[in-house]
Amino acid sequence: MKKKIYITRKLPDRILEGLDKHFDIDMWPKEEEAVPRGILLEKVKDVQGILCMLTENMDEEVMEAAPNLEVISNMAVGYNNIDMNAADKRGIIVTNTPGVLTETTADLTFALLMATARRLVEASDELRGGKWKTWSPMHLTGMDIYGSTLGIIGFGRIGQAVARRAAGFGMEILYYNRSKKPEAEKETGARFTELDDLLRQSDFICILLPYSPEVYHLISGKELSMMKKSAILINTARGGIVDEQALYIALKSGEIWAAGLDVFEKEPIDPADPLLTLTNLVTLPHIGSASIATRMKMAELAVANIHHALTGFGEVKRVN
């Protein structure tokens, strides 16, 4: 009898080619809408594998509803949507998709940095709204990137990829990480420093840490007050690392100059959230890995992970 897999979001047909030869597959038929919680709990009752997205909370309730569950394949690098303690307790393998989205996420991070520094969204909105009347000397002036100081919090694959891009802009690169990265320092010219020093010295600060409870609100009121008034904060890691209420106050009061966010503590963010009223905040809907090629590679790796975990053949990108 074939093992059963439930996939929580519609994936392209070609990604699933051949998988149905080995497994019985059930899949939520919508791409732009998350599977409702009640349907998810019903669908996983007799499955051995779940292929899920960050939108699904894989908590103890889900695992209790799926007593035969052997593997959760997360189509993401991060896995803060999964209760790892509950999975470990039940011997459930948890996998992710590292590596394939490094360069794409680094591209987006640097694009968000540039858009925020040069006020591109604000300028485009002004033009489209018919508010552009004439050229003037200080109209929509922003911050220079070339020759400035970039601080990177979290110097893993993506942090190092951002540093390589920054080196091409002649930026001085500082980084803070749990451990020093000598080889990456040689390659990028980055220099290790403590977090407080990074916050005080940097013109741009990019957050690229994986999420864990230990980094919840790592950047809050105290940390924001250490930054330069001309500083720009970029977060393409995970919501929750930045205290959004403290960030709103810092941006509103001019304590820091601007920020760019691709991630939020609650996703999707409420359209009525005060953050979205600020013109010195550039916001994106969690699209760090959203290139066609990268999303296809992520899907392929997530499928390979669940296949290999359930058959016992091939490499599994497991996180536990």
C-alpha contacts under 8 A as a table, 3 or more apart, distances in Angstrom:
res1	aa1	res2	aa2	distance
2	K	22	H	6.38
2	K	23	F	5.04
2	K	24	D	6.00
3	K	22	H	7.63
3	K	23	F	5.18
3	K	24	D	6.16
3	K	47	V	7.06
3	K	48	Q	6.11
3	K	49	G	7.97
3	K	310	L	7.91
4	K	23	F	5.63
4	K	24	D	4.69
4	K	25	I	5.98
4	K	26	D	7.82
4	K	46	D	7.22
4	K	47	V	4.66
4	K	48	Q	5.49
4	K	49	G	6.43
5	I	23	F	6.78
5	I	24	D	6.23
5	I	25	I	5.00
5	I	26	D	6.32
5	I	47	V	5.50
5	I	48	Q	6.11
5	I	49	G	4.58
5	I	50	I	5.60
5	I	51	L	7.36
6	Y	25	I	6.03
6	Y	26	D	4.95
6	Y	27	M	5.65
6	Y	43	K	7.01
6	Y	44	V	6.54
6	Y	47	V	6.70
6	Y	49	G	6.41
6	Y	50	I	4.93
6	Y	51	L	6.29
7	I	10	K	7.30
7	I	25	I	7.52
7	I	26	D	6.33
7	I	27	M	4.54
7	I	28	W	6.36
7	I	50	I	5.92
7	I	51	L	4.73
7	I	52	C	6.07
8	T	27	M	6.02
8	T	28	W	5.27
8	T	34	A	7.34
8	T	35	V	6.15
8	T	40	L	7.59
8	T	50	I	7.61
8	T	51	L	6.39
8	T	52	C	5.16
8	T	53	M	6.90
8	T	56	E	7.76
9	R	27	M	6.52
9	R	28	W	5.14
9	R	29	P	6.67
9	R	30	K	6.11
9	R	31	E	5.56
9	R	33	E	7.78
9	R	34	A	6.69
9	R	35	V	7.04
9	R	52	C	7.21
9	R	53	M	7.35
10	K	27	M	6.30
10	K	28	W	5.79
10	K	29	P	5.16
10	K	30	K	5.32
10	K	31	E	4.83
11	L	15	I	6.86
11	L	16	L	7.53
11	L	31	E	7.19
11	L	299	A	7.50
12	P	15	I	5.55
12	P	16	L	7.15
13	D	16	L	5.45
13	D	17	E	6.52
14	R	17	E	5.14
15	I	296	M	7.66
15	I	299	A	6.85
15	I	300	E	5.94
15	I	303	V	7.61
16	L	19	L	5.45
16	L	20	D	7.35
16	L	303	V	7.41
17	E	20	D	7.14
18	G	21	K	5.43
18	G	22	H	7.50
19	L	22	H	5.67
19	L	23	F	6.25
19	L	307	H	7.57
20	D	23	F	5.00
20	D	24	D	5.99
20	D	25	I	6.33
28	W	35	V	6.32
30	K	33	E	5.69
30	K	34	A	7.44
30	K	35	V	7.94
31	E	34	A	7.57
34	A	55	T	6.75
34	A	56	E	7.68
35	V	39	I	6.74
35	V	40	L	6.33
35	V	56	E	7.99
36	P	39	I	5.46
36	P	40	L	6.26
37	R	40	L	5.04
37	R	41	L	6.28
38	G	41	L	5.28
38	G	42	E	6.36
39	I	42	E	5.09
39	I	43	K	6.03
40	L	43	K	5.17
40	L	44	V	6.32
41	L	44	V	5.67
41	L	45	K	6.84
41	L	62	V	6.03
41	L	65	A	6.08
41	L	66	A	7.94
42	E	45	K	5.82
42	E	65	A	7.65
43	K	46	D	7.60
43	K	47	V	7.84
44	V	47	V	5.24
44	V	50	I	7.56
44	V	62	V	7.66
44	V	65	A	6.63
44	V	66	A	5.31
45	K	65	A	5.41
45	K	66	A	4.52
45	K	67	P	7.01
45	K	68	N	7.83
46	D	66	A	6.10
46	D	67	P	7.26
46	D	68	N	6.24
46	D	69	L	7.81
47	V	50	I	7.30
47	V	66	A	6.50
47	V	68	N	6.15
47	V	69	L	5.92
48	Q	66	A	7.82
48	Q	68	N	5.33
48	Q	69	L	4.14
48	Q	70	E	5.13
48	Q	71	V	6.70
48	Q	310	L	7.70
49	G	69	L	5.77
49	G	70	E	5.91
49	G	71	V	4.94
49	G	72	I	5.94
49	G	73	S	7.59
49	G	306	I	6.70
49	G	310	L	7.47
50	I	69	L	7.76
50	I	71	V	6.47
50	I	72	I	4.89
50	I	73	S	6.12
50	I	306	I	7.82
51	L	72	I	5.95
51	L	73	S	4.63
51	L	74	N	5.97
51	L	75	M	7.18
51	L	302	A	7.01
51	L	303	V	7.46
51	L	306	I	7.17
52	C	55	T	7.87
52	C	56	E	6.43
52	C	72	I	7.19
52	C	73	S	6.22
52	C	74	N	5.10
52	C	75	M	6.20
53	M	56	E	5.77
53	M	74	N	5.77
53	M	75	M	5.33
53	M	76	A	6.96
54	L	57	N	7.35
54	L	74	N	7.24
54	L	75	M	7.33
54	L	76	A	6.89
54	L	79	Y	7.34
54	L	81	N	5.87
55	T	81	N	7.51
56	E	81	N	6.64
57	N	81	N	4.95
57	N	82	I	6.12
58	M	61	E	7.83
58	M	62	V	5.87
58	M	63	M	7.29
58	M	81	N	6.02
58	M	82	I	4.60
58	M	83	D	6.19
59	D	62	V	5.50
59	D	63	M	6.53
59	D	81	N	7.77
59	D	82	I	5.94
59	D	83	D	5.00
59	D	86	A	7.16
60	E	63	M	5.07
60	E	64	E	5.99
60	E	83	D	6.83
60	E	86	A	5.78
60	E	87	A	7.99
61	E	64	E	5.15
61	E	65	A	6.21
62	V	65	A	5.05
62	V	66	A	6.38
63	M	66	A	5.01
63	M	67	P	6.63
63	M	69	L	7.11
63	M	86	A	7.64
63	M	87	A	7.56
64	E	67	P	5.86
66	A	69	L	5.41
69	L	72	I	7.91
69	L	92	I	6.70
70	E	91	G	7.31
70	E	92	I	4.86
70	E	93	I	6.18
70	E	310	L	7.28
71	V	92	I	5.27
71	V	93	I	4.52
71	V	94	V	5.80
71	V	95	T	7.63
71	V	306	I	6.66
71	V	309	A	6.71
71	V	310	L	7.30
72	I	92	I	7.17
72	I	93	I	6.23
72	I	94	V	4.89
72	I	95	T	6.36
72	I	306	I	7.35
73	S	94	V	5.95
73	S	95	T	4.82
73	S	96	N	6.13
73	S	302	A	5.72
73	S	303	V	7.63
73	S	305	N	6.45
73	S	306	I	5.74
74	N	77	V	7.73
74	N	79	Y	6.93
74	N	94	V	7.34
74	N	95	T	5.89
74	N	96	N	4.94
74	N	97	T	7.20
74	N	302	A	6.48
75	M	96	N	6.06
75	M	97	T	6.04
75	M	298	M	6.09
75	M	299	A	6.29
75	M	301	L	7.92
75	M	302	A	5.43
76	A	79	Y	7.03
76	A	96	N	5.62
76	A	97	T	5.28
76	A	98	P	7.38
76	A	298	M	7.09
77	V	96	N	5.30
77	V	97	T	4.95
77	V	98	P	4.97
78	G	96	N	7.20
78	G	210	P	6.52
78	G	211	Y	7.16
79	Y	82	I	5.57
79	Y	96	N	7.23
80	N	83	D	7.38
80	N	211	Y	6.54
80	N	212	S	7.08
83	D	86	A	5.45
83	D	87	A	6.37
84	M	87	A	4.97
84	M	88	D	5.99
84	M	94	V	7.91
84	M	320	N	7.81
85	N	88	D	5.14
85	N	89	K	6.06
86	A	89	K	5.14
86	A	90	R	6.44
87	A	90	R	5.28
87	A	91	G	6.06
87	A	92	I	4.90
87	A	93	I	7.10
87	A	94	V	7.41
88	D	91	G	4.96
88	D	92	I	6.01
88	D	93	I	7.64
88	D	320	N	7.26
89	K	92	I	7.75
93	I	309	A	7.58
93	I	318	R	6.77
93	I	319	V	7.88
93	I	320	N	6.54
94	V	318	R	5.56
94	V	319	V	5.78
94	V	320	N	6.11
95	T	302	A	7.66
95	T	305	N	6.60
95	T	306	I	7.93
95	T	316	V	6.99
95	T	317	K	5.29
95	T	318	R	3.99
95	T	319	V	5.53
95	T	320	N	7.75
96	N	302	A	6.79
96	N	305	N	7.91
96	N	317	K	5.91
96	N	318	R	6.32
96	N	319	V	6.85
97	T	100	V	6.80
97	T	298	M	5.86
97	T	301	L	6.11
97	T	302	A	6.34
97	T	317	K	6.79
98	P	101	L	6.88
98	P	102	T	7.70
98	P	317	K	7.60
99	G	102	T	5.48
99	G	157	R	7.51
100	V	103	E	7.79
100	V	294	T	6.45
100	V	297	K	6.45
100	V	298	M	6.54
101	L	104	T	5.35
101	L	105	T	5.96
101	L	289	S	5.72
101	L	294	T	5.82
101	L	295	R	7.95
101	L	298	M	7.46
102	T	105	T	5.45
102	T	106	A	6.18
102	T	157	R	6.27
102	T	158	I	5.08
102	T	161	A	7.13
103	E	106	A	4.97
103	E	107	D	6.12
103	E	158	I	6.91
103	E	161	A	6.38
104	T	107	D	5.08
104	T	108	L	6.39
104	T	288	G	6.99
104	T	289	S	5.57
104	T	290	A	7.54
104	T	291	S	6.89
104	T	294	T	7.00
105	T	108	L	5.08
105	T	109	T	6.09
105	T	158	I	6.90
105	T	236	T	7.87
105	T	288	G	4.67
105	T	289	S	5.08
106	A	109	T	4.99
106	A	110	F	6.23
106	A	158	I	5.72
106	A	159	G	7.46
106	A	161	A	5.84
106	A	162	V	5.11
106	A	288	G	7.91
107	D	110	F	5.34
107	D	111	A	6.07
107	D	162	V	7.48
108	L	111	A	4.89
108	L	112	L	6.02
108	L	287	I	7.89
108	L	288	G	5.59
108	L	289	S	7.73
109	T	112	L	5.19
109	T	113	L	6.21
109	T	162	V	7.30
109	T	206	C	7.82
109	T	234	I	7.49
109	T	235	N	7.91
109	T	236	T	6.22
109	T	288	G	7.20
110	F	113	L	4.90
110	F	114	M	6.17
110	F	162	V	6.78
110	F	165	R	7.59
111	A	114	M	5.13
111	A	115	A	6.05
112	L	115	A	5.05
112	L	116	T	6.00
112	L	234	I	7.36
112	L	260	G	6.18
112	L	261	L	7.94
112	L	282	V	7.66
113	L	116	T	5.30
113	L	117	A	6.07
113	L	204	F	7.81
113	L	232	I	7.93
113	L	234	I	6.44
113	L	260	G	6.81
114	M	117	A	5.09
114	M	118	R	6.06
114	M	145	I	7.44
115	A	118	R	5.43
115	A	119	R	5.68
115	A	120	L	4.97
115	A	121	V	6.80
115	A	282	V	7.68
116	T	119	R	5.08
116	T	120	L	6.73
116	T	121	V	7.78
116	T	232	I	7.70
116	T	258	A	6.91
116	T	259	A	6.67
116	T	260	G	6.03
116	T	280	N	7.69
116	T	281	L	7.32
116	T	282	V	6.02
117	A	142	G	5.51
117	A	143	M	5.04
117	A	144	D	7.07
117	A	145	I	7.38
117	A	232	I	7.25
117	A	258	A	7.66
118	R	140	L	7.88
118	R	141	T	6.96
118	R	142	G	4.57
118	R	143	M	6.11
118	R	144	D	7.75
119	R	122	E	5.38
119	R	123	A	6.08
119	R	140	L	6.82
119	R	141	T	7.65
119	R	142	G	6.20
119	R	280	N	7.83
120	L	123	A	5.06
120	L	124	S	6.06
121	V	124	S	5.12
121	V	125	D	6.10
121	V	282	V	7.11
122	E	125	D	5.18
122	E	126	E	6.21
122	E	279	T	6.80
123	A	126	E	5.11
123	A	127	L	6.33
123	A	140	L	6.85
124	S	127	L	5.19
124	S	128	R	6.15
125	D	128	R	5.17
125	D	129	G	5.88
126	E	129	G	5.10
126	E	130	G	6.40
126	E	131	K	5.17
126	E	132	W	6.05
127	L	130	G	5.37
127	L	131	K	5.89
127	L	132	W	5.23
128	R	131	K	7.62
129	G	132	W	7.95
130	G	133	K	7.78
135	W	139	H	7.15
136	S	139	H	5.37
138	M	141	T	5.54
144	D	147	G	7.73
144	D	148	S	7.03
145	I	148	S	5.51
145	I	169	F	7.11
145	I	171	M	7.36
146	Y	169	F	5.01
146	Y	170	G	5.60
146	Y	171	M	5.96
147	G	169	F	6.85
147	G	170	G	5.05
147	G	171	M	4.66
147	G	172	E	6.83
148	S	170	G	7.63
148	S	171	M	5.11
148	S	172	E	6.30
148	S	202	S	7.93
148	S	203	D	6.24
148	S	204	F	7.85
149	T	171	M	5.49
149	T	172	E	4.62
149	T	173	I	5.91
149	T	174	L	7.41
149	T	201	Q	7.30
149	T	202	S	5.00
149	T	203	D	5.19
149	T	204	F	6.43
150	L	166	A	7.58
150	L	171	M	6.45
150	L	172	E	6.10
150	L	173	I	4.93
150	L	174	L	6.10
150	L	202	S	5.43
150	L	203	D	6.04
150	L	204	F	4.81
150	L	205	I	5.89
150	L	206	C	7.56
151	G	173	I	6.01
151	G	174	L	4.67
151	G	175	Y	5.43
151	G	176	Y	7.72
151	G	198	L	5.79
151	G	199	L	7.30
151	G	201	Q	7.98
151	G	202	S	5.34
151	G	203	D	7.60
151	G	204	F	6.06
151	G	205	I	4.63
151	G	206	C	6.27
152	I	155	F	6.67
152	I	159	G	6.46
152	I	163	A	7.86
152	I	173	I	7.52
152	I	174	L	6.21
152	I	175	Y	4.57
152	I	176	Y	6.35
152	I	205	I	5.85
152	I	206	C	4.93
152	I	207	I	6.17
152	I	208	L	7.03
153	I	159	G	7.62
153	I	175	Y	5.81
153	I	176	Y	4.98
153	I	177	N	6.40
153	I	195	L	7.77
153	I	205	I	7.36
153	I	206	C	6.15
153	I	207	I	4.91
153	I	208	L	5.79
153	I	209	L	6.37
154	G	159	G	6.02
154	G	175	Y	7.15
154	G	176	Y	6.06
154	G	177	N	5.06
154	G	178	R	7.86
154	G	207	I	6.56
154	G	208	L	4.92
154	G	209	L	4.42
154	G	210	P	7.68
155	F	158	I	7.15
155	F	159	G	4.40
155	F	160	Q	5.68
155	F	175	Y	6.55
155	F	176	Y	6.88
155	F	177	N	5.69
155	F	181	K	7.74
155	F	208	L	7.18
155	F	209	L	7.59
156	G	159	G	5.18
156	G	160	Q	6.02
156	G	208	L	7.85
156	G	209	L	7.83
157	R	160	Q	5.34
157	R	161	A	6.24
158	I	161	A	4.95
158	I	162	V	6.19
158	I	208	L	6.90
159	G	162	V	5.18
159	G	163	A	6.27
159	G	208	L	5.88
160	Q	163	A	4.90
160	Q	164	R	6.34
160	Q	184	A	6.74
160	Q	188	T	7.57
161	A	164	R	5.16
161	A	165	R	6.61
162	V	165	R	5.17
162	V	166	A	6.20
163	A	166	A	4.90
163	A	167	A	6.11
163	A	173	I	6.82
163	A	188	T	6.05
163	A	190	A	7.16
164	R	167	A	5.20
164	R	168	G	6.82
164	R	187	E	7.84
164	R	188	T	5.50
165	R	168	G	5.38
165	R	169	F	6.98
166	A	169	F	5.12
166	A	170	G	6.65
166	A	171	M	5.58
166	A	173	I	7.41
167	A	170	G	5.16
167	A	171	M	5.60
167	A	172	E	7.49
167	A	173	I	7.59
167	A	188	T	6.31
167	A	189	G	7.42
168	G	171	M	7.53
172	E	189	G	7.89
172	E	190	A	7.25
173	I	189	G	6.86
173	I	190	A	4.63
173	I	191	R	6.28
174	L	190	A	5.41
174	L	191	R	4.83
174	L	192	F	5.82
174	L	193	T	6.48
174	L	198	L	6.54
174	L	202	S	7.75
175	Y	190	A	6.66
175	Y	191	R	6.08
175	Y	192	F	4.98
175	Y	193	T	6.04
175	Y	198	L	7.10
176	Y	192	F	5.87
176	Y	193	T	5.67
176	Y	194	E	5.89
176	Y	195	L	5.79
176	Y	198	L	7.26
177	N	180	K	6.52
177	N	192	F	7.75
180	K	192	F	6.57
181	K	184	A	5.44
181	K	185	E	6.15
182	P	185	E	4.97
182	P	186	K	6.39
183	E	186	K	5.21
183	E	187	E	6.40
184	A	187	E	5.00
184	A	188	T	6.01
184	A	189	G	7.79
184	A	190	A	7.43
185	E	188	T	5.38
185	E	189	G	5.08
185	E	190	A	4.79
185	E	191	R	6.30
186	K	189	G	5.55
186	K	190	A	7.50
193	T	197	D	6.45
193	T	198	L	6.25
194	E	197	D	5.50
194	E	198	L	6.25
195	L	198	L	5.05
195	L	199	L	6.20
196	D	199	L	5.18
196	D	200	R	6.34
196	D	223	E	7.57
196	D	226	M	7.41
197	D	200	R	5.17
197	D	201	Q	6.08
198	L	201	Q	5.33
198	L	202	S	5.83
199	L	202	S	5.80
199	L	205	I	7.35
199	L	223	E	7.10
199	L	224	L	7.93
199	L	226	M	6.06
199	L	227	M	5.19
199	L	228	K	7.94
200	R	226	M	5.45
200	R	227	M	4.92
200	R	228	K	6.33
201	Q	227	M	7.50
201	Q	228	K	7.53
202	S	205	I	6.29
202	S	227	M	7.47
202	S	228	K	7.52
202	S	231	A	6.99
203	D	228	K	7.03
203	D	230	S	6.75
203	D	231	A	4.70
203	D	232	I	6.36
204	F	231	A	5.70
204	F	232	I	4.84
204	F	233	L	6.01
204	F	234	I	7.51
205	I	231	A	7.55
205	I	232	I	6.28
205	I	233	L	4.90
205	I	234	I	6.00
206	C	233	L	6.19
206	C	234	I	4.70
206	C	235	N	5.90
206	C	236	T	7.66
207	I	233	L	7.89
207	I	234	I	6.20
207	I	235	N	4.86
207	I	236	T	6.47
207	I	237	A	6.07
208	L	235	N	6.97
208	L	236	T	6.34
208	L	237	A	4.82
209	L	237	A	5.88
209	L	238	R	7.75
210	P	237	A	6.49
210	P	238	R	7.13
211	Y	215	V	6.53
211	Y	216	Y	7.62
211	Y	237	A	7.45
211	Y	238	R	6.06
211	Y	240	G	7.99
211	Y	241	I	7.10
212	S	215	V	5.65
212	S	216	Y	6.87
213	P	216	Y	5.29
215	V	218	L	4.96
215	V	241	I	5.74
216	Y	240	G	5.42
216	Y	241	I	4.75
216	Y	242	V	7.33
217	H	220	S	5.63
217	H	240	G	5.78
217	H	241	I	4.54
217	H	242	V	4.84
217	H	243	D	4.88
218	L	223	E	7.92
218	L	241	I	5.38
218	L	242	V	6.21
218	L	243	D	7.63
219	I	222	K	7.67
219	I	223	E	5.46
219	I	224	L	6.68
219	I	241	I	6.33
219	I	242	V	4.79
219	I	243	D	6.13
220	S	223	E	5.47
220	S	224	L	6.10
220	S	242	V	6.19
220	S	243	D	4.94
220	S	244	E	7.93
220	S	246	A	5.70
220	S	247	L	7.10
221	G	224	L	5.16
221	G	225	S	6.15
221	G	243	D	7.67
221	G	246	A	5.15
221	G	247	L	7.29
221	G	250	A	7.67
222	K	225	S	5.28
222	K	226	M	6.73
223	E	226	M	5.27
223	E	227	M	6.98
224	L	227	M	5.45
224	L	246	A	7.90
224	L	247	L	7.38
224	L	250	A	6.88
224	L	255	E	7.50
224	L	256	I	7.25
225	S	228	K	7.97
225	S	250	A	7.78
225	S	255	E	6.72
225	S	256	I	7.99
227	M	231	A	6.19
227	M	255	E	7.98
227	M	256	I	6.78
228	K	231	A	4.96
228	K	255	E	7.74
228	K	256	I	6.36
229	K	254	G	6.75
229	K	255	E	5.25
229	K	256	I	4.35
229	K	257	W	5.72
230	S	256	I	5.77
230	S	257	W	4.77
230	S	258	A	7.82
231	A	256	I	5.37
231	A	257	W	5.44
231	A	258	A	6.86
232	I	256	I	6.73
232	I	257	W	5.88
232	I	258	A	4.85
232	I	259	A	5.18
232	I	260	G	7.69
233	L	258	A	6.62
233	L	259	A	4.54
233	L	260	G	6.30
234	I	259	A	5.66
234	I	260	G	4.71
234	I	261	L	5.89
235	N	238	R	7.26
235	N	239	G	7.99
235	N	242	V	7.92
235	N	260	G	6.45
235	N	261	L	5.02
235	N	262	D	6.30
235	N	263	V	6.73
236	T	261	L	6.32
236	T	262	D	5.09
236	T	263	V	5.95
236	T	286	H	7.77
236	T	288	G	6.63
237	A	262	D	7.89
237	A	263	V	6.81
238	R	241	I	6.34
238	R	263	V	5.51
238	R	264	F	6.82
238	R	265	E	7.54
239	G	242	V	6.55
239	G	263	V	4.95
239	G	264	F	3.94
239	G	265	E	3.99
239	G	266	K	7.19
240	G	243	D	6.45
240	G	244	E	7.90
240	G	264	F	6.75
240	G	265	E	4.61
242	V	247	L	7.40
243	D	246	A	5.42
243	D	247	L	6.19
244	E	247	L	4.86
244	E	248	Y	6.08
244	E	265	E	7.71
244	E	275	L	7.81
245	Q	248	Y	5.13
245	Q	249	I	6.47
246	A	249	I	5.19
246	A	250	A	6.22
247	L	250	A	5.02
247	L	251	L	6.08
248	Y	251	L	5.25
248	Y	252	K	5.90
248	Y	274	P	7.43
248	Y	275	L	5.76
249	I	252	K	5.11
249	I	253	S	5.95
250	A	253	S	5.37
250	A	254	G	5.97
250	A	255	E	4.71
250	A	256	I	5.85
251	L	254	G	5.19
251	L	255	E	6.16
251	L	256	I	5.72
251	L	257	W	6.54
251	L	258	A	6.30
251	L	259	A	7.72
251	L	278	L	7.72
251	L	280	N	7.01
251	L	281	L	7.80
252	K	255	E	7.74
252	K	278	L	7.23
253	S	256	I	7.99
254	G	257	W	5.90
257	W	280	N	7.12
258	A	280	N	4.85
258	A	281	L	5.74
259	A	280	N	6.62
259	A	281	L	4.93
259	A	282	V	6.41
260	G	281	L	5.63
260	G	282	V	4.58
260	G	283	T	5.85
261	L	264	F	7.28
261	L	281	L	7.59
261	L	282	V	6.34
261	L	283	T	5.01
261	L	284	L	6.26
262	D	283	T	5.94
262	D	284	L	4.57
262	D	285	P	5.81
262	D	286	H	4.72
262	D	287	I	6.69
262	D	288	G	6.94
263	V	267	E	7.61
263	V	284	L	7.38
263	V	285	P	6.91
263	V	286	H	5.22
264	F	267	E	5.86
264	F	268	P	7.56
264	F	269	I	6.55
265	E	269	I	7.82
266	K	269	I	5.55
267	E	270	D	7.99
268	P	285	P	7.43
269	I	273	D	7.09
270	D	273	D	5.29
271	P	276	L	7.01
272	A	276	L	7.22
273	D	276	L	5.81
273	D	277	T	7.65
274	P	277	T	5.44
274	P	278	L	7.46
275	L	278	L	5.79
275	L	281	L	7.52
276	L	279	T	7.96
276	L	281	L	7.50
276	L	283	T	7.88
278	L	281	L	5.67
279	T	282	V	7.56
284	L	287	I	6.76
287	I	290	A	4.90
289	S	294	T	6.44
289	S	295	R	6.69
290	A	294	T	6.84
290	A	295	R	6.18
291	S	294	T	5.31
291	S	295	R	6.11
292	I	295	R	5.45
292	I	296	M	6.23
293	A	296	M	5.28
293	A	297	K	6.26
294	T	297	K	4.98
294	T	298	M	6.11
295	R	298	M	4.99
295	R	299	A	6.19
296	M	299	A	5.11
296	M	300	E	6.14
297	K	300	E	5.00
297	K	301	L	6.10
298	M	301	L	5.17
298	M	302	A	6.10
299	A	302	A	5.09
299	A	303	V	6.17
300	E	303	V	5.18
300	E	304	A	6.11
301	L	304	A	4.92
301	L	305	N	5.98
302	A	305	N	5.09
302	A	306	I	6.41
303	V	306	I	5.35
303	V	307	H	6.15
304	A	307	H	5.06
304	A	308	H	5.97
304	A	316	V	7.70
305	N	308	H	5.26
305	N	309	A	5.98
305	N	315	E	7.41
305	N	316	V	5.07
305	N	317	K	6.40
306	I	309	A	5.15
306	I	310	L	6.12
306	I	316	V	7.94
307	H	310	L	5.43
307	H	311	T	6.10
308	H	311	T	5.22
308	H	312	G	5.43
308	H	313	F	5.03
308	H	314	G	5.21
308	H	315	E	6.58
308	H	316	V	6.17
309	A	312	G	5.37
309	A	313	F	7.22
309	A	314	G	7.99
309	A	316	V	6.33
